[in-house]
């Protein structure tokens, strides 16, 4: 059961990464929000969210998120 959950989480992380790199940050953020329901402190998701905010020119939010990651990592 745990392997299945980890597999789903890894699939979601890969999907988020693909959406960001395909310049579709809105979709990446949608899946990041869904992923937060199971793991709100996933550093990879936080970094992907910062990248998505950067792509959307929401640089203040990206910077705040990155600072939060650095302070709590």
ChimeraX attribute file (.defattr): number of C-alpha atoms within 10 A of each C-alpha:
attribute: neighborCount
match mode: 1-to-1
recipient: residues
	/A:1	6
	/A:2	7
	/A:3	8
	/A:4	9
	/A:5	11
	/A:6	11
	/A:7	12
	/A:8	13
	/A:9	15
	/A:10	12
	/A:11	12
	/A:12	18
	/A:13	19
	/A:14	12
	/A:15	16
	/A:16	27
	/A:17	22
	/A:18	15
	/A:19	18
	/A:20	21
	/A:21	15
	/A:22	10
	/A:23	13
	/A:24	16
	/A:25	24
	/A:26	17
	/A:27	16
	/A:28	26
	/A:29	21
	/A:30	12
	/A:31	18
	/A:32	25
	/A:33	15
	/A:34	12
	/A:35	19
	/A:36	13
	/A:37	9
	/A:38	11
	/A:39	13
	/A:40	13
	/A:41	14
	/A:42	14
	/A:43	15
	/A:44	14
	/A:45	23
	/A:46	19
	/A:47	16
	/A:48	22
	/A:49	27
	/A:50	24
	/A:51	24
	/A:52	28
	/A:53	22
	/A:54	16
	/A:55	17
	/A:56	14
	/A:57	11
	/A:58	13
	/A:59	15
	/A:60	12
	/A:61	15
	/A:62	22
	/A:63	15
	/A:64	12
	/A:65	18
	/A:66	18
	/A:67	12
	/A:68	12
	/A:69	17
	/A:70	10
	/A:71	8
	/A:72	9
	/A:73	8
